[in-house]
Amino acid sequence: MSTFDRYLLRLFVKVLLACFVSMVGLYIVIDAFGNLDEFLGYGRVQGSVLAVIADYYSARIPWFFDHASGLLALVAGMFAITWLQKTNELTALMAAGVTTKRIIRPLVAAAIVVSIIAAANREFVIPEVRDKLVRNAQDWLGDTARPVDAVTDNRTDILIGGRASFAADQRIQEPTFTLHRPIGEFGRKLIAEDAFYHEPTAERPGGYLLEGVSYPDEHAEFPSASLDGEPVILSSSDNEWLSEDQLFVVSDVTFSDLACGPQYRTFASTGELVTGLSNPSLDFGLGTRVSMHARFVQPFLDVTLFVLGLPLVLSRQNRSVFVAAGLGIGIVIAYFLVTIVCQALGASGLLMSPALAAWAPLMILAPTAAALSQPIWE
């Protein structure tokens, strides 16, 4: 790596960090003041307002970087080139026989590194903090009642619903489990005071522990019911760990699937999306399939966005830094329009499959970037 490469990379990193810190700071200030009453209330409960704010926004910084990484790399690269033009360093380099391709090579490498960091953040960091990301400031502690969108377990044909959900203890208030087909002697409905979701363990399958069961009345006398040899409804009559007012419904529909739905899956890793799509209890729909394919495409799209912006900076006569930023924003708007339209078509099942919807933006934008940047590489 030459001295010039290090100089240009330092400039790139400085601009990228300055933009990121400025954007994150502005977001935190605006959002925090909008939710100040909630944070003050949580601070009285937990003992420190600053600790609550730090915990809340520490999860949102990786999310913010995930959404802004492509824009940050583009703006940093355009600012770096514009700075070289402004100080006439670019003119001096080209007069010395240094090609444009050689000048921008470290910037392209830096953009690739940023896209890799963003992909790692998407796969490893965001899934670890998604429980915080699905909670807003009004329900940060998870003790606020949230509506439940009923979900059918496709494996057992049981519709799982309830009056409200509470994230803190993964509880469903006044749950109603509707059996679309008879299972054992339990009839068509299971009604209880509360249902608590339990993760699967080595000893027991995952599912919902119903407490205060009020219907059917004689549930404690019914034997446990199975479907195709797999346990579905466990009764206290043959399970000593259950009390007489309890039932356990085995299900692969998690509390997050029930209470958060598509929002929770947005923050899942690619491996978790693949596993979820093979879950016989759930149908994630076309939108999730588009998202899964988009995970593989996104790093390439980030680099494509960067390459799209470079020709506009290198070919223009106006050397204003602010014009460079404006051009970058225009490119980003066009980029997102193409991406959103293609993915929306895939999610709706119109014109293209989920796989094609995810890859179509790259098929459109990559040739465009190659054509626009051809003079740079010659």
C-alpha positions in Angstrom: 0.0 0.0 0.0 1.5 3.3 -1.1 1.5 6.6 0.9 -1.2 8.0 -1.4 -3.4 4.9 -0.7 -3.1 5.5 3.0 -3.8 9.2 2.6 -6.9 8.5 0.6 -8.2 5.8 2.9 -7.7 8.0 6.0 -9.8 10.7 4.2 -12.5 8.1 3.4 -12.6 6.7 6.9 -12.7 10.2 8.5 -15.6 11.3 6.3 -17.5 8.0 6.8 -17.1 8.2 10.6 -18.0 11.9 10.7 -21.2 11.3 8.6 -22.2 8.2 10.7 -21.6 9.9 14.0 -23.5 13.0 12.9 -26.5 11.0 11.5 -26.7 8.8 14.6 -26.4 11.8 16.9 -29.1 13.6 15.1 -31.4 10.6 15.2 -30.8 10.0 18.9 -31.4 13.6 19.8 -34.7 13.8 17.9 -36.0 10.4 18.9 -34.9 10.8 22.6 -36.6 14.1 23.0 -39.8 12.7 21.4 -39.7 9.8 24.0 -38.3 11.7 27.0 -41.4 11.1 29.2 -41.1 7.4 28.7 -37.4 7.3 29.4 -37.9 9.3 32.6 -40.5 6.9 33.8 -38.2 3.9 33.0 -35.4 5.7 34.7 -37.4 5.9 38.0 -38.0 2.2 37.8 -34.5 1.1 36.9 -32.6 3.8 38.8 -30.9 5.6 35.9 -32.3 7.5 32.9 -28.9 7.5 31.1 -28.6 3.7 31.5 -32.1 3.3 30.0 -31.2 5.6 27.0 -27.9 3.8 26.5 -29.5 0.4 26.5 -32.2 1.5 24.2 -30.0 3.1 21.5 -27.2 0.6 21.7 -29.4 -1.8 19.9 -30.5 0.8 17.3 -27.0 1.9 16.3 -26.3 -1.4 14.5 -29.7 -1.2 12.9 -29.0 2.4 11.7 -25.7 1.3 10.3 -27.3 -1.5 8.4 -29.7 0.9 6.7 -27.1 3.7 6.1 -23.9 1.8 5.2 -24.4 2.0 1.5 -25.1 5.7 1.6 -22.2 6.3 4.0 -19.7 4.6 1.7 -21.0 6.5 -1.3 -20.8 9.9 0.3 -17.4 9.2 1.8 -16.0 8.1 -1.6 -17.6 11.1 -3.4 -16.3 13.5 -0.7 -12.8 12.0 -1.0 -12.7 12.5 -4.8 -14.2 15.9 -4.5 -11.5 16.9 -2.0 -8.8 15.8 -4.3 -10.3 17.9 -7.0 -10.8 20.9 -4.8 -7.1 20.9 -3.7 -6.0 20.2 -7.3 -4.3 17.0 -6.0 -6.3 15.0 -8.6 -5.0 17.2 -11.4 -1.4 16.8 -10.2 -1.7 13.0 -10.0 -3.2 12.7 -13.5 -0.5 15.0 -14.9 2.1 12.7 -13.3 0.7 9.8 -15.3 -1.4 8.2 -12.6 -4.5 6.7 -14.1 -8.0 7.3 -12.7 -8.4 3.6 -12.2 -5.3 3.6 -10.0 -6.5 6.6 -8.0 -9.9 5.2 -7.1 -8.7 1.6 -6.4 -8.3 2.1 -2.7 -11.7 3.7 -2.5 -13.4 0.7 -4.2 -11.5 -1.6 -1.8 -12.8 0.5 1.1 -16.4 0.3 -0.2 -16.1 -3.5 -0.4 -14.8 -3.7 3.2 -17.8 -1.5 4.3 -20.2 -3.8 2.6 -18.6 -6.9 4.2 -18.8 -5.2 7.7 -22.5 -4.4 7.0 -23.2 -8.0 6.1 -21.5 -9.2 9.2 -23.5 -6.7 11.3 -26.7 -8.0 9.6 -25.9 -11.6 10.3 -24.3 -11.6 13.7 -25.0 -8.3 15.6 -28.6 -7.4 14.8 -30.0 -10.9 15.6 -28.5 -10.6 19.0 -30.3 -7.4 19.8 -33.6 -8.0 17.9 -35.6 -8.5 21.2 -34.8 -4.8 21.9 -35.4 -3.7 18.3 -39.0 -5.0 18.3 -39.8 -3.0 21.4 -40.5 0.7 21.1 -40.1 3.3 23.7 -43.7 2.9 24.8 -43.1 -0.8 25.6 -39.4 -0.9 26.4 -39.9 -3.1 29.5 -42.3 -5.4 27.7 -45.0 -5.0 30.3 -47.5 -3.1 28.1 -50.3 -5.0 26.5 -49.9 -5.4 22.8 -52.5 -6.8 20.3 -52.2 -10.4 19.2 -52.6 -11.3 15.5 -53.9 -14.9 15.5 -51.6 -17.4 13.8 -52.4 -20.9 12.6 -50.0 -23.7 13.3 -50.1 -25.4 10.0 -48.8 -28.7 11.4 -51.5 -29.1 14.0 -54.3 -26.9 12.4 -54.6 -24.9 15.7 -55.4 -21.2 15.5 -53.5 -19.5 18.3 -54.9 -16.2 19.5 -55.7 -14.1 22.6 -56.7 -10.8 24.0 -53.2 -9.3 24.4 -49.5 -10.2 24.7 -46.8 -9.2 27.1 -43.2 -9.5 25.9 -41.5 -9.4 29.3 -42.7 -12.8 30.3 -43.8 -14.1 26.9 -47.4 -14.2 28.1 -50.7 -14.3 26.2 -53.6 -12.9 28.2 -56.9 -14.8 27.8 -55.7 -17.1 25.1 -58.0 -19.0 22.8 -56.7 -22.0 20.9 -59.1 -23.0 18.1 -58.7 -26.6 16.9 -59.7 -26.7 13.2 -59.9 -30.5 13.5 -60.6 -32.6 16.6 -57.5 -33.7 18.5 -58.2 -36.3 21.1 -61.1 -35.5 23.4 -60.5 -31.8 23.6 -63.2 -30.6 21.2 -62.8 -27.4 19.2 -61.5 -24.8 21.7 -59.1 -24.4 24.5 -59.7 -21.3 26.7 -57.6 -20.2 29.6 -56.6 -17.2 31.8 -53.0 -17.0 30.5 -50.6 -18.9 28.2 -46.8 -18.8 28.6 -44.5 -19.7 25.8 -41.7 -22.2 26.7 -38.7 -22.8 24.5 -38.0 -26.5 23.6 -35.6 -28.4 25.8 -34.1 -31.8 25.8 -36.9 -33.1 28.1 -39.9 -31.3 26.6 -41.0 -29.8 23.2 -41.6 -26.1 22.8 -45.1 -24.7 23.1 -47.6 -22.9 25.3 -48.4 -23.6 28.9 -52.1 -22.7 29.5 -52.9 -21.8 33.1 -56.3 -21.4 34.5 -58.0 -23.5 31.8 -61.7 -22.8 31.8 -62.7 -24.7 28.7 -63.2 -27.6 28.2 -64.4 -28.1 31.8 -63.3 -31.8 32.1 -59.8 -31.2 30.6 -58.0 -32.6 33.6 -59.7 -36.0 33.0 -58.8 -36.1 29.3 -55.7 -38.1 28.2 -53.0 -36.3 26.3 -53.6 -36.1 22.6 -51.3 -36.8 19.7 -51.3 -36.2 15.9 -49.5 -38.6 13.6 -47.7 -40.0 16.6 -46.5 -36.6 17.8 -47.8 -35.1 21.1 -49.9 -32.0 20.6 -51.9 -31.4 23.8 -50.5 -32.6 27.1 -52.9 -33.0 30.0 -52.3 -33.3 33.7 -53.9 -36.7 33.7 -50.8 -38.3 32.4 -48.1 -35.6 33.0 -47.2 -35.1 36.6 -45.4 -31.8 36.0 -48.8 -30.2 35.0 -51.4 -29.1 37.6 -55.1 -29.8 37.2 -55.8 -26.3 35.8 -53.0 -26.5 33.2 -52.6 -27.8 29.7 -49.6 -27.7 27.4 -50.0 -27.2 23.7 -47.0 -28.2 21.6 -46.3 -25.8 18.8 -43.4 -24.6 16.6 -45.1 -21.2 16.5 -42.9 -19.1 18.8 -44.1 -16.2 20.9 -42.1 -13.8 18.6 -43.9 -15.2 15.6 -47.2 -14.6 17.3 -46.6 -11.2 18.9 -44.1 -9.6 16.5 -44.6 -11.5 13.2 -42.8 -10.1 10.1 -41.0 -7.4 12.1 -39.1 -10.0 14.2 -38.1 -11.9 11.1 -36.7 -8.8 9.6 -33.9 -8.9 12.2 -33.2 -12.6 11.9 -30.0 -14.0 10.4 -30.0 -15.7 7.0 -29.6 -19.1 8.7 -32.6 -18.4 10.9 -34.7 -17.4 7.8 -33.8 -20.6 6.1 -34.7 -22.6 9.1 -38.0 -20.7 9.5 -38.9 -21.3 5.9 -38.6 -25.0 6.5 -40.8 -24.9 9.6 -43.9 -26.9 8.8 -46.0 -24.9 11.4 -45.6 -21.6 9.6 -45.9 -20.1 6.2 -43.6 -17.0 6.2 -45.0 -15.9 2.8 -43.3 -14.5 -0.3 -42.0 -11.4 1.5 -39.7 -13.4 3.7 -38.5 -15.4 0.8 -37.6 -12.2 -1.0 -35.8 -11.0 2.1 -33.8 -14.2 2.3 -32.5 -13.9 -1.2 -31.9 -10.2 -0.8 -29.4 -11.0 2.0 -27.1 -12.6 -0.5 -27.5 -9.8 -3.0 -27.1 -6.8 -0.6 -23.3 -6.7 -0.4 -23.1 -6.6 -4.2 -25.8 -3.9 -4.4 -23.8 -1.8 -1.9 -20.7 -1.9 -4.1 -22.8 -1.3 -7.2 -24.2 1.8 -5.5 -20.7 3.1 -4.8 -19.6 2.5 -8.4 -22.7 4.3 -9.7 -21.7 7.5 -7.9 -18.0 7.7 -8.9 -18.5 8.7 -12.5 -20.7 11.6 -11.6 -18.0 13.0 -9.4 -15.0 12.3 -11.7 -16.7 13.6 -14.9 -18.3 16.8 -13.7 -16.8 20.3 -13.8 -18.4 21.7 -10.6 -16.2 20.8 -7.6 -18.6 21.8 -4.9 -18.6 19.3 -2.0 -22.3 20.0 -1.5 -23.1 19.2 -5.1 -21.3 15.9 -4.7 -23.5 15.1 -1.7 -26.6 16.1 -3.6 -25.7 13.8 -6.5 -25.1 11.0 -4.1 -28.5 11.4 -2.5 -30.1 11.4 -6.0 -28.4 8.2 -6.8 -29.5 6.6 -3.6 -33.1 7.6 -4.2 -33.0 6.0 -7.7 -31.3 2.9 -6.2 -33.9 2.5 -3.5 -36.8 3.0 -5.9 -35.5 0.2 -8.1 -34.9 -2.1 -5.1 -38.3 -1.4 -3.4 -40.3 -1.8 -6.6 -38.7 -5.1 -7.5 -39.0 -6.5 -4.0 -42.6 -5.4 -3.7 -43.4 -7.2 -7.0 -41.8 -10.3 -5.6 -43.6 -10.1 -2.3 -47.0 -9.7 -4.0 -46.3 -12.6 -6.4 -46.7 -10.3 -9.5 -44.5 -10.7 -12.6 -41.5 -12.3 -10.8 -40.6 -14.9 -8.3 -39.0 -14.0 -4.9 -35.5 -15.0 -6.1 -35.8 -12.9 -9.3 -37.2 -10.0 -7.3 -34.2 -10.0 -5.1 -31.7 -10.3 -7.9 -33.5 -8.0 -10.4 -32.1 -4.8 -8.9 -28.5 -6.1 -9.3 -29.4 -7.1 -12.9 -30.6 -3.6 -13.6 -28.1 -1.5 -11.7 -24.8 -3.5 -12.2 -24.8 -3.0 -16.1 -25.8 0.6 -15.6 -22.9 1.1 -13.2 -20.5 -0.7 -15.6 -21.6 1.5 -18.5 -21.3 4.7 -16.6 -17.9 3.9 -15.1 -16.4 2.4 -18.3 -14.3 5.6 -19.0 -12.8 5.2 -15.5 -11.4 1.8 -16.1 -10.0 2.5 -19.5 
